[in-house]
Structure formats: structure tokens, C-alpha cells
Amino acid sequence: MNDFIRPQPGILDIALYEGGKASVAGMNNVLKLSSNENPFGPSDRAKDAFARSVHQLHRYPSTDHLNLRTAIAEVHGLDAGRVICGVGSDEIIHFLCQAYAGPKDEVVFTEHGFLMYRISALAAGAVPVEVAERERTTDVDAILKACNRRTKLVFIANPNNPTGTMISAAEVERLASKLPPQAILVLDGAYAEFVEGFDAGLAIIEARDNVIMTRTFSKIYGLGGLRIGWGYGPKHIIDVLNRIRGPFNLSNTQLETAEAAVRDQDYVTRCRADNARMRHWLAEALAEHGIPSDTSMANFILARFSSTEEAEACDLFLQSQGLIVRRVAGYNLPHCLRITIGDEASCRRVAHAIGQFKAQA
Ligand SMILES: Cc1ncc(COP(=O)(O)O)c(C=O)c1O
């Protein structure tokens, strides 16, 4: 450590983000169910666009992302001028903290909320404020109680990761309407597409000037490896975020692949239906083995074990079978394992292995 060269306050408090495990030592053929990825990958139209983009590698990408923003706006019925695109929704979260929260400002999120809220708040020098949930569900009253003159941002994921639970539009509206005037509500919709008929809070955003949503191509669109996300909100916020966005933050390949992906809503519909079917099946199968889970609205299930020891032992057993799920101790849920909904064969494999684990315990 050098006594003179120091990072900004808060940065050394950041615990490095650990992604879902992708390998097990000594095993070649593992099944990864640890990062909420789409087991079917992206749509063929997205893959074709990706391949075509090779012809543009020598060209700088557009700085205003007009084609992608237009596609997103047309598909979702939005104003393209209020869409911003980023390197994953992570980058939009980061922009929000950088632009709106500084030293002594507070950034509020829930106890089992996505880890990037804390990391981005600390990176901006702000104070992360963690609020208790009720039965692994966002508690609007607890959030409102935690807000004060210093609150600048409130993040909720709806559905939430890693719990899979959701709150109603009425609850989101109540939260937005009661926040202190200087606070922005961020609706993280990384899993919104998995919920049939859900507008991800759009009606609330259109009616207010203090709410923004973040969305991603990493989950239902099957493009986690390419890193594309977007946000939609009031013009005054989008204008601010664009000022700190790098002009070439997204490559031609990212922009063109995402555009093709968002225009292929038939694929999204098929993936949503398949996910819902297998999620229901897996939840029932786990319940039959004595492992409860909350009703999940996303593409994973949070399996609750009787103790941390049992959850860890089950994880080790699954690994020995070549199955990788996600430990969530970092989300204050050490007695749980988060299992991504895979294709039918994967769900059957994981349910069978958990049955074996329970039988030998
Ligand atoms: C709730 C939530 N928000 C945001 C993200 C970030 O997604 P990305 O940066 O890949 O768009 C994730 C990824 O796991 C997530 O679970």
C-alpha cells in the first residue's frame, strides 16, 4: 500500500462481485444453472445479426444508438428520446449512482437486493442503506421509513433477484408518490419479460418525473455474454445520464444484435412460456422433496433449506453431479440456493439430484 496514492472514499469498501460459478474442478461436462441465463441462448435472428456485424468491425458505432433505441421504443410503445442504452443494465445503474449520488448522499436498496446497487453506490462515494424485506419481499413501508433528506436513489428489482418475488403496481406507485422530492426510484426490470402481461412499471414512469426503469438483454434475450442493457425514464434524467455515458459505449455488434433480438418478440414469448412451465414443475418437484420456495416470477427459484449447513451440503452434492447452482450467502440468504430454470432435461436432472441428496441425508 502506498501512503500517498489513495482511491476515492468508499472504493476500498467494495467487496468484489462474484459471478455465478461456471466450472467444477476436474469436471468437463457441467450444467451451469448459476447465472439466470436463457438455456436456449439468443434467437436465430439475433445470432444472424451478430454474424453480419463482422462486416462493420472497422467502423465506429453510432454514438446515439438511434436504431436500437427506435426498435426498443417501437416494440414497447415508448418515446425513443427517453431510452438510454448501456453495457448491460449494470452500466445504467452505475450512471445513476455516478450522476445523482455523492459523498453523504444515501442510496437505498433492500436486504436481498442486487449486489450492484451497493457496489455502484460505494463507487460514487455515497452511503449504501440496506432495508429489511418482509418474508423475502420488498417492504415499501420499511423503505419509506429509511428515506430522508439525504436519500438520492432507491433501487428495487421487480421481480427481485435472488428471491423471485414481486410487489404490485399499486405498491410501486405508493412508494414513488411518497419518496422525498429529491429521490429517484429505480425500477430494475432485469426479469420483467418473464412476467406475462407486465409493463415493468411503465404506466407509473409515464405519469411521474421521479421514476426510471432499467432493463437488460442478458436474461430472456439470452445475450448475457454480449453486455447490453437499457433504461427508460423522464427526459431530465435521461439527459443527465447521457452526459456521462461514453460516446462509444456500445459496439456495432452489440447494437445490431440487440436490435434484431428485441424485434423478435415471438422468441421472447416462447421463452417466457417455457420458463413458466418448467419453473412451476421444478418448484413442485423441490416441494415434494421437502424444499420450499416462494412463488418465483423470474427465471430461477430460490430453494430454502432447513439450515446453512444443509444448503452448503446440497450445493457440494450437486457439484459432485456436475450441477452448478448459486450460493446466495452474499445476499443474506445463506440457507438458500438459487437455481436457474434450465431446459426440461436440466430441470429434471437437478430435481433428481436434489432428491438423491435428500434421500441420503
Ligand atoms: C436484478 C438484476 N439487475 C441487473 C442485473 C444486471 O444485468 P446486466 O448488467 O447483465 O444487464 C442483474 C443480473 O444478474 C440482475 O439480477
The ligand as a Gaussian input file, in Angstrom:
#p B3LYP/6-31G(d) Opt

LIG

0 1
 C      -31.730000      -7.674000     -10.604000
 C      -30.666000      -7.521000     -11.612000
 N      -30.428000      -6.314000     -12.129000
 C      -29.487000      -6.116000     -13.043000
 C      -28.706000      -7.153000     -13.491000
 C      -27.597000      -6.815000     -14.441000
 O      -27.754000      -7.356000     -15.656000
 P      -26.874000      -6.923000     -16.891000
 O      -25.809000      -5.969000     -16.432000
 O      -26.344000      -8.177000     -17.433000
 O      -27.848000      -6.231000     -17.799000
 C      -28.880000      -8.432000     -12.989000
 C      -28.008000      -9.531000     -13.411000
 O      -27.943000     -10.578000     -12.853000
 C      -29.893000      -8.625000     -12.027000
 O      -30.112000      -9.829000     -11.494000

